[in-house]
C-alpha cells in the first residue's frame, strides 16, 4: 500500500471500506423496515441498530481525527501497530471472541428505521472519497487521536479499527438474519 498504512497483509483501507459498504448492502439492501428492526430471539441489536452503531462510531472516529488533523505531522512510514494494536484489531474482528463491551453513549443506536442504511452509505462514501485521502497524508505513527477507546491512539491503528469494527457488527447483523 502506498498509503503509508501497510501493516503485514492488511488490505488497503479503501478496499476495506468498499467491502464494508458492499456487505452492508448485501445484508440490508433488500430488507423491509420490519426485517431491519427485528431483534434476535436471544436479545441483542437488530440489523438497523448494528448499522446505526457502525455509522455513529465512524462519525465519532472521523470527528476525533478531524479535531487533530490541522497542523498534524504528515508523511511517515508504514503504520506500526505493535502488540497492543494487533490485540485491539484481533478483538474487533469477527467472530466476536471476547465479552462484549457497552458502547459509549455517542455510539448507541438511535433508530431502527430504513433510513439507517442510507445514512450508513453516505457516511462511509464520504469517508472513502473525501476524508480518507486527507487522513492518509498524515503520519500514521506520530498523529495521536483521542477517542472513546482511549487517548493517544495512533492514527494508523484507528484507521484500521474503523473497518474492523464495522466488520464485527456486520457479522453480528448477519446472525440476526
PyMOL commands that set and color helices and strands:
alter all, ss='L'
color gray80, all
select helices_A, chain A and resi 13-28+33-37+47-69+82-92+105-107+115-135+155-176
alter helices_A, ss='H'
color red, helices_A
select strands_A, chain A and resi 144-147+150-154
alter strands_A, ss='S'
color yellow, strands_A
deselect
rebuild
show_as cartoon
